[in-house]
Amino acid sequence: MLDSAKSSALYDDWLTPRRFAALLAVFVVASWPQVFFGLQTFVFRDFGYYAYPIAFHLRESFWHGEFPLWNPLSYCGSPFLAQWNTQVLYPPALFYILFPLSWSLGVFCLLHLYLGGLGMFYLARRWTGSNLASAVAGIAFAFSGLTVNSLMWPGFIPGLGWMPWVVLLVERAWREGGRLVVVAAIVGALQMLSGAVEAILMTWLLLGALFLLDLINGGFPRGKMIARTVFVVVLVAGLCAAQILPFLELLHHSQRQDNFGAALWAMPPTGWANFLVPLFHSQRTFHSVYAQPGQDWTYSYYVGVFTVALALLAPWQARSGRVWTLAALTLLCLVLALGDATPLYTWCRQHIAFVKLMRFPIKFVILPVFTIPLLAAFALETNSDPARRQKVWLAVWSSIVVVMLGLFWWSLKLPRPGDEPSAIVANGAMRMLFFTVIGAGWLVAWKISAPKPRRMLQLLLLVFIWLDVSHHAPQPAMVNRPVYDPGMARSLPAPVIGQSRAMVSHKAETELLSSFVPDANGDYLSRRVALFCNCNLLDGIPKVDGFFPLQLSQQYQVQLLLYSVDAPDAAPAPLLDFLGASQITSQTNLFNWTPRSGQMPMITGGQKPVFAGDDQAYWAIFKPEFNPRAIVYLPPEDAAFVPDTNSAAVQVSDPHFAAQHIEATVDAAAPSLVVIAQTYYEPWHASVDGQPAKLLRANYAFQAVAVPAGRHQLRLDYQDRQFYIGAAISLAAILACALAWLWLPKNKPLPAPADRE
């Protein structure tokens, strides 16, 4: 194997890491020049309606001197930092915070795509010793359908970008020790803080398998390996504690407790075929992008037919424990991605907590998209007799071509509703052509002895691999940057924090999810007017609903009934009055707003307490006879904190609402309750005249405070103790990293080629 590596190094010594980095940069810029030069930016699906508004809210909070622990604009108030993928604590997010957002957020995503491709090159180079094979792996991973699809998630693409670096550095840390332990911990923490939960899980699943492999093989001191790995894990957890602890607290109180393991959005039973024919059994959807029926998480996970062919060869050509481990994990995840179509996933979801965290089974495809390019690099690097190499490659090529032809026949003769057989076959034929040209070119390149022609051909083949993978399917449309400019004109004056909210109707929510305008610019602008998903954050408009992965459980239940199928657009007026809904979507035009009368102020007082269990209170607030001006429902266990059970005359004046605190002056004729139409969450703390007061859960999901008679100053503050504890732990971990860096020895440079088995 070492002779093979030496031969490979001589064969591709021209492709140095610097040259690959430059080549990859050219490919990235050439793929999205309009983003880099500020002409257009991304908008497809979650980028425009979810991620960009979140980044805007984070940026606005920063420039207003606020630390965004709480978001008062969505769901009648909701945790923000604790969502994790909001990237409040992710250091590279400073890039889009400091630079113009409509340019920098798209570039931020592309830089992480570049980071992932470069990291894959270095990881494959360490494992194979071949620069050329590593370049194939880097390009296939960086431009894979899954990686490009992930550009719509600024909170996910960084997880993929850091993934190869974490694997590379953590493995080196447990093998070599020294200061690499600190470097591995910092890189692991960066991936963790990015918020890409599933990518993080897949990264550490792979690392766990590789660690066990090294432990079994015994090539390194086991005691030191274990100690170094534990130290890395502890440092990563400590560095991220300020983010992880609030997330775990929110998860504990969220709607995910009941349905976190639901098997939604699995790869269809024919999904493996899409590795060869990307559009197979896929249907044209949003802005001419094709997607598989039954899952909308990713429109593609194509890594190139040539890459897949090499990966299939790897277990037989490059026989090693690492290759077999990668192959086994690839197969396991591809089976699990099929969801309940396989008994294995059903059993795993019932018995293994780790599987329950992958709410969408399709997300198991993350690891195969990562491991298939690595397997391809092993197969491409392995030297063999030229005649045997040609014979084996012809057998693989003919087998895959036969399978692809069979898929073409299937598409033409047995199309599913919504299929476009001609488009599927035409696209697949182009993939077959690239596969044939690249494979033949590789065989020819091995036979050319003259360095210059050989290098030119190798470079041309890398270009073909990039063209095949990056252009394997129609790309989502882009928009002009001004569509994201704040201050959009509206038919009615916008609600203001602390005064009222907008209510997107059930009808509008349903139709906006299933319809679109062909022009991407017009489509986004119209949805901004309709306050679709998180678009309200762009103009600072509070609304009743929102679009975040985690919701507080009681608030989620209120939303569920407000937007239930059984009662479309029949939300009870008393509840909307209590929530301060001053305008609702027009019944005749999704993009117009109708004013409402009768909405209550955000802070009211004097209601008569009614003590009721959660079920009774939940259904009571949805009844037409509910009178939030006269009564308030409280849990029976809070009776001890309410001094008087009668209604009283209360006047609330000088209300002041900020992102994370609320103030008001209360004049009460008798001991009474003050009710705040904001989502209840334990980190909120109340005080009356500077003295702590019990914050009560009112009307099932909202807030109330008992006040004595007289004139008092009421204040509510959001104090996330989990964040403060986590921040202290993170600061201690930073100090530990600094001390470890000073104490641990420097690592010696590795000989070339890099470590191999």
C-alpha positions, 0 to 999 in steps of 0.5 A, spaced: 500 500 500 505 504 501 508 503 494 501 504 491 501 511 495 508 513 492 506 511 485 500 515 486 503 521 489 508 521 483 502 521 478 498 527 481 504 531 484 502 537 480 495 537 484 498 541 490 493 543 496 494 550 494 492 548 486 486 544 488 484 550 493 484 555 487 481 550 482 475 549 487 474 556 488 474 557 481 468 552 480 464 555 486 465 562 483 463 560 476 457 556 479 454 562 482 457 568 480 451 573 481 451 571 488 459 573 489 458 579 485 452 582 488 447 581 482 442 576 485 442 571 491 438 565 493 431 565 495 429 558 494 424 555 499 427 556 506 432 561 505 427 566 503 422 564 508 425 561 514 433 563 514 434 570 511 429 573 516 432 569 522 439 572 520 436 579 519 433 579 526 439 576 529 443 582 525 438 587 527 438 585 534 446 586 534 446 593 531 441 595 536 445 592 542 440 587 544 442 579 545 437 575 542 435 570 547 427 571 546 423 573 539 417 577 541 415 577 533 413 570 532 408 565 536 406 571 541 413 570 543 418 565 542 425 563 545 430 565 539 437 563 541 435 556 544 432 554 537 440 553 536 440 553 528 439 561 529 446 561 530 447 567 535 453 564 538 456 561 531 462 566 530 463 566 523 455 569 523 459 575 524 460 575 517 453 576 515 452 581 521 457 586 519 456 586 511 450 587 507 446 581 509 442 581 502 449 579 499 453 576 505 448 571 507 449 568 500 456 568 500 456 565 507 453 559 505 457 558 499 464 559 503 461 553 507 460 549 501 467 551 499 470 549 506 466 542 505 470 541 499 477 543 501 476 539 508 474 533 504 480 534 499 484 534 506 481 528 509 481 524 503 488 526 502 490 523 509 487 517 508 489 515 501 495 519 499 493 521 492 492 528 491 488 527 484 483 522 488 482 527 493 480 532 488 475 527 485 472 526 492 472 534 494 469 536 488 463 530 488 462 532 496 462 540 495 457 540 489 453 534 491 445 535 490 445 535 498 450 540 499 447 544 494 440 543 496 443 545 503 445 552 501 438 554 503 439 553 510 445 557 513 444 554 519 445 547 516 450 548 510 456 550 515 455 543 519 456 540 512 462 544 511 465 543 517 464 535 517 470 533 514 475 537 518 472 534 524 473 527 522 480 529 520 482 533 526 478 528 531 481 522 528 488 525 528 487 528 535 486 521 538 492 518 534 497 523 535 495 527 541 498 534 543 495 541 541 491 537 535 486 535 541 485 543 542 484 544 535 480 538 534 475 541 540 475 548 537 473 545 530 468 540 533 465 546 537 464 550 531 460 545 527 456 544 534 455 551 534 452 552 527 446 548 529 446 543 524 443 537 528 443 532 524 450 533 520 453 533 527 450 527 529 452 523 523 459 526 524 460 523 530 457 517 528 462 516 523 467 518 528 465 513 533 465 507 528 472 509 526 474 510 533 472 503 535 476 500 529 482 503 531 481 501 538 480 494 535 486 494 531 490 496 536 495 500 532 495 506 537 496 506 545 488 504 547 489 508 554 491 515 550 486 514 545 481 514 550 483 519 554 484 524 548 478 522 545 474 524 552 478 530 553 476 532 546 469 531 547 469 534 554 472 540 551 467 541 545 461 540 550 464 545 554 465 550 549 458 549 546 454 549 553 452 556 552 448 554 546 446 546 548 443 548 555 438 553 553 436 548 547 435 542 551 431 546 556 427 548 550 427 541 547 424 539 554 418 544 554 417 543 546 412 540 542 417 535 540 416 531 546 410 527 543 412 526 536 419 527 535 420 520 533 415 521 527 417 517 521 416 523 516 419 524 509 423 518 508 426 516 501 421 513 497 423 505 495 426 507 489 430 512 492 437 509 491 435 509 483 436 517 484 444 516 485 444 514 477 438 517 474 437 524 478 430 525 476 427 518 476 420 518 479 421 526 481 416 531 479 416 538 477 415 543 483 416 549 486 420 554 480 421 548 476 425 544 481 424 537 481 423 533 488 421 526 490 414 524 492 413 523 499 419 527 502 421 535 501 427 535 505 432 535 499 431 535 492 437 531 490 443 527 493 446 526 487 454 525 487 455 523 480 455 516 477 462 516 476 463 517 484 458 511 485 461 506 480 468 507 484 465 507 491 462 500 489 469 498 487 472 500 493 471 494 498 474 490 493 480 494 491 482 498 497 481 492 502 482 495 509 478 496 515 476 503 514 474 502 507 469 496 510 467 501 515 465 506 511 461 501 506 457 498 512 455 505 514 453 507 507 449 501 506 446 502 513 444 509 512 441 508 505 437 503 508 435 507 514 433 513 509 427 508 507 424 509 513 418 505 515 419 501 508 424 497 512 423 493 518 430 495 520 428 503 521 421 501 524 425 497 530 431 502 530 426 508 532 422 504 537 429 502 541 434 506 539 434 514 542 439 516 536 434 514 531 429 518 534 433 524 533 433 524 526 425 526 525 426 525 517 428 518 515 431 522 509 436 525 513 440 519 514 442 520 506 447 525 509 452 520 511 452 516 504 453 523 501 459 524 505 462 517 505 461 515 497 466 520 495 471 518 500 470 510 498 471 513 491 477 516 492 480 509 495 478 506 489 481 511 484 487 511 488 488 503 488 493 501 483 493 495 479 495 491 473 493 496 467 489 490 463 486 488 469 484 495 471 481 496 464 477 489 464 474 491 471 472 498 469 469 495 463 465 490 467 462 496 472 461 501 466 457 496 462 453 493 469 451 501 471 449 502 464 444 496 463 441 499 470 440 506 467 437 503 461 433 499 465 431 505 469 429 509 462 425 503 460 421 504 467 420 511 466 417 511 459 413 505 460 411 505 467 411 513 469 407 515 475 403 521 475 407 527 475 413 524 472 416 527 465 419 521 462 422 525 456 425 530 461 428 524 466 431 520 460 434 526 457 437 528 464 439 521 465 442 520 458 447 526 459 449 523 466 450 516 462 454 520 457 459 524 463 460 517 466 462 514 460 467 520 458 470 521 465 471 513 465 474 512 459 478 519 460 481 516 466 483 509 463 487 514 458 490 518 463 493 512 466 496 510 460 499 517 458 507 517 460 508 525 458 507 529 464 504 535 461 498 532 456 497 527 462 496 533 467 491 537 462 487 531 461 486 530 468 484 537 469 479 536 464 476 530 467 476 534 474 472 539 470 467 534 467 466 531 474 464 538 476 460 539 470 456 533 471 455 534 479 453 541 479 449 541 473 445 534 474 438 537 475 435 544 474 437 549 479 432 553 483 431 560 481 434 566 484 432 573 486 434 580 486 437 583 492 432 589 493 426 584 494 429 583 501 430 590 503 426 592 509 420 597 509 415 594 504 409 598 503 402 595 506 395 596 505 394 597 512 399 600 518 403 595 521 402 592 528 407 594 533 410 590 538 406 591 545 400 594 541 397 588 537 399 583 532 397 580 525 394 574 524 395 570 517 388 566 516 388 558 515 386 559 508 392 563 506 397 559 510 394 553 506 394 556 499 401 559 500 404 553 502 401 550 495 401 555 490 407 560 487 408 565 482 412 563 476 417 570 477 421 568 483 422 576 485 414 577 484 413 570 488 417 572 494 415 580 494 407 577 494 409 572 500 412 578 504 406 582 503 402 576 506 407 575 512 408 568 510 412 564 515 418 568 518 417 574 513 414 578 518 421 579 521 424 583 515 419 589 517 419 587 525 411 586 525 409 581 530 404 576 528 400 570 532 404 564 528 411 563 526 415 558 523 421 555 527 422 548 528 421 548 536 415 551 539 413 551 546 408 545 548 402 549 550 403 555 545 404 549 539 397 546 542 394 553 541 396 554 534 394 547 532 387 549 534 387 556 531 390 553 524 386 546 525 383 543 518 376 542 522 375 550 523 379 553 517 378 561 518 373 560 524 378 562 529 374 564 535 373 572 536 374 572 543 381 569 543 383 573 537 381 579 541 385 576 547 391 575 542 391 582 540 390 581 533 388 587 529 388 585 522 387 578 519 388 576 512 383 578 507 378 572 505 378 575 498 385 576 497 391 572 500 395 579 499 391 584 502 389 585 510 382 586 513 382 590 520 379 587 526 376 591 531 375 589 539 382 587 540 385 587 547 391 591 549 397 586 550 397 588 558 390 587 561 388 587 569 382 585 573 380 579 570 376 574 575 381 568 576 378 561 574 382 555 576 381 549 571 386 544 569 389 544 562 384 540 558 379 545 561 382 551 560 385 549 553 378 548 550 375 554 554 379 559 551 376 557 544 369 557 546 365 563 543 363 565 550 370 566 552 370 573 555 378 574 556 376 581 559 372 578 565 375 572 566 382 568 566 384 561 567 389 559 571 392 552 573 389 549 580 396 549 583 397 557 582 391 558 587 396 559 593 399 565 589 392 569 588 390 573 594 383 574 591 378 571 587 374 577 585 374 581 579 377 588 580 378 595 577 385 595 574 388 601 570 394 599 566 398 605 563 405 607 560 406 600 557 413 599 555 415 593 551 422 591 549 425 584 546 426 581 553 423 586 558 416 589 559 414 594 564 408 598 566 404 602 571 398 598 574 393 602 579 389 596 582 383 598 586 384 591 590 388 585 590 388 583 582 391 579 576 395 583 571 394 578 564 400 579 559 398 576 552 405 573 551 407 566 551 409 563 558 416 560 559 419 559 565 425 564 564 421 570 564 421 573 571 416 578 574 417 583 579 412 588 582 416 594 585 422 591 584 420 585 588 420 578 585 413 576 584 410 569 581 409 569 574 403 565 573 401 561 566 394 564 564 389 562 559 393 555 558 399 558 554 400 565 556 402 570 562 399 573 569 402 576 575 398 577 582 399 585 584 396 588 591 392 594 591 394 600 589 399 603 584 405 599 582 411 598 577 410 591 574 416 589 570 417 582 566 425 580 564 427 574 560 433 571 564 435 564 561 439 561 567 441 555 562 444 560 558 448 564 564 450 557 566 452 555 560 456 561 558 460 560 565 462 553 563 464 555 556 468 561 558 471 555 563 472 551 557 476 557 553 480 557 559 482 550 559 483 550 551 488 556 552 492 552 558 492 546 554 495 549 548 500 552 553 501 545 556 501 540 550 507 539 546 507 541 538 505 536 533 510 533 529 509 534 521 507 528 518 511 525 512 508 525 505 504 521 503 499 522 509 497 516 514 494 510 510 492 503 512 
